[in-house]
Amino acid sequence: MTEPVDPDVDLTDVRRRRQARRSQLRVLAAVAAGGSTGAAARYGASLLWPTPPAAFPWTTLGVNALGCLVIGVFLVTLTEAWTAPVWVRPFFATGVLGGFTTFSTYCVDIERLVTAGRPGPALAYMVVTVVVAMASVTAGARITRLLLAAVRRKAGRTR
C-alpha cells in the first residue's frame, strides 16, 4: 500500500524536499513565536484577575470570548480585505490567538469545579463557554463584514 502523493510536489527532487522542509520550519517558528506571546498574555490575564479554587472561572471565559471575537475579526479581514504575508496567519491566528485562548484550562476549570463539589456551575461553564465562543467568533466575523461593506460603499461614493 502506498501513501497518496501531492502531484505538485516531486519528493524525489532533493531541492524541492529541502524547500518544503524550510517552509514548514518557518511556519512552525511563526506559530511558536505567536503561541508564546498569546500564552504570556493569557497568563497575564490570570495574574490580573485570579480565580479562587471553587469560584466560577470568569477570567478563562472572558479570555476565550475575547480571543474568539478577535479570531472572527482577523480571519475575515485576512480573507476579504488584506493580502498579508504568508507568515501572518500562522503567527497571529494559530500562534497568538491559539495560545491566548485556552480550552485546556477550560477543561481543568470544569474538573476543578466538579472536584470542589460544584457540578452545577461546572456544567453551566462547560455549555456557556462553547456558546459564548461560537457567538463571539460569529459576531466578530459579521461585524467585520458589515464594517468592510460600509468602508467599500463610502469609498465608492468618494470617487
Contacts in CASP RR format, 6 or more apart in sequence:
PFRMAT RR
TARGET T0000
AUTHOR 0000-0000-0000
METHOD contacts of the structure
MODEL  1
MTEPVDPDVDLTDVRRRRQARRSQLRVLAAVAAGGSTGAAARYGASLLWP
TPPAAFPWTTLGVNALGCLVIGVFLVTLTEAWTAPVWVRPFFATGVLGGF
TTFSTYCVDIERLVTAGRPGPALAYMVVTVVVAMASVTAGARITRLLLAA
VRRKAGRTR
5 11 0 8 1.000
9 16 0 8 1.000
9 20 0 8 1.000
10 16 0 8 1.000
11 17 0 8 1.000
26 87 0 8 1.000
27 87 0 8 1.000
27 90 0 8 1.000
30 87 0 8 1.000
30 90 0 8 1.000
30 91 0 8 1.000
30 95 0 8 1.000
31 90 0 8 1.000
31 91 0 8 1.000
31 94 0 8 1.000
31 95 0 8 1.000
32 95 0 8 1.000
33 91 0 8 1.000
33 95 0 8 1.000
34 91 0 8 1.000
34 92 0 8 1.000
34 95 0 8 1.000
34 96 0 8 1.000
34 99 0 8 1.000
35 94 0 8 1.000
35 95 0 8 1.000
35 96 0 8 1.000
35 98 0 8 1.000
35 99 0 8 1.000
35 100 0 8 1.000
37 95 0 8 1.000
37 96 0 8 1.000
38 95 0 8 1.000
38 96 0 8 1.000
38 97 0 8 1.000
38 98 0 8 1.000
38 99 0 8 1.000
38 100 0 8 1.000
39 99 0 8 1.000
39 100 0 8 1.000
41 96 0 8 1.000
41 100 0 8 1.000
42 63 0 8 1.000
42 99 0 8 1.000
42 100 0 8 1.000
42 101 0 8 1.000
42 102 0 8 1.000
42 105 0 8 1.000
45 59 0 8 1.000
45 63 0 8 1.000
46 59 0 8 1.000
46 60 0 8 1.000
48 59 0 8 1.000
49 58 0 8 1.000
49 59 0 8 1.000
50 59 0 8 1.000
51 57 0 8 1.000
51 58 0 8 1.000
51 59 0 8 1.000
51 60 0 8 1.000
51 109 0 8 1.000
53 112 0 8 1.000
53 116 0 8 1.000
54 112 0 8 1.000
54 113 0 8 1.000
54 116 0 8 1.000
54 117 0 8 1.000
54 118 0 8 1.000
56 113 0 8 1.000
56 121 0 8 1.000
56 125 0 8 1.000
57 105 0 8 1.000
57 106 0 8 1.000
57 109 0 8 1.000
57 112 0 8 1.000
57 113 0 8 1.000
57 125 0 8 1.000
60 102 0 8 1.000
60 105 0 8 1.000
60 106 0 8 1.000
60 109 0 8 1.000
60 129 0 8 1.000
61 125 0 8 1.000
61 128 0 8 1.000
61 129 0 8 1.000
61 132 0 8 1.000
62 132 0 8 1.000
63 100 0 8 1.000
63 101 0 8 1.000
63 102 0 8 1.000
64 101 0 8 1.000
64 102 0 8 1.000
64 103 0 8 1.000
64 106 0 8 1.000
64 129 0 8 1.000
64 132 0 8 1.000
64 133 0 8 1.000
64 136 0 8 1.000
65 132 0 8 1.000
65 133 0 8 1.000
65 136 0 8 1.000
66 100 0 8 1.000
66 136 0 8 1.000
67 97 0 8 1.000
67 100 0 8 1.000
67 101 0 8 1.000
67 136 0 8 1.000
68 101 0 8 1.000
68 132 0 8 1.000
68 133 0 8 1.000
68 134 0 8 1.000
68 136 0 8 1.000
68 137 0 8 1.000
69 136 0 8 1.000
69 137 0 8 1.000
69 139 0 8 1.000
69 140 0 8 1.000
70 97 0 8 1.000
70 140 0 8 1.000
71 93 0 8 1.000
71 97 0 8 1.000
71 101 0 8 1.000
71 137 0 8 1.000
72 136 0 8 1.000
72 137 0 8 1.000
72 138 0 8 1.000
72 140 0 8 1.000
72 141 0 8 1.000
72 144 0 8 1.000
73 140 0 8 1.000
73 141 0 8 1.000
73 143 0 8 1.000
73 144 0 8 1.000
74 92 0 8 1.000
74 93 0 8 1.000
74 97 0 8 1.000
75 93 0 8 1.000
75 141 0 8 1.000
76 140 0 8 1.000
76 141 0 8 1.000
76 144 0 8 1.000
76 145 0 8 1.000
76 148 0 8 1.000
77 144 0 8 1.000
77 148 0 8 1.000
78 84 0 8 1.000
78 88 0 8 1.000
78 89 0 8 1.000
78 93 0 8 1.000
80 145 0 8 1.000
80 148 0 8 1.000
81 148 0 8 1.000
101 133 0 8 1.000
106 125 0 8 1.000
106 129 0 8 1.000
109 125 0 8 1.000
110 122 0 8 1.000
110 125 0 8 1.000
110 126 0 8 1.000
111 122 0 8 1.000
113 119 0 8 1.000
113 120 0 8 1.000
113 121 0 8 1.000
113 122 0 8 1.000
113 125 0 8 1.000
114 122 0 8 1.000
END
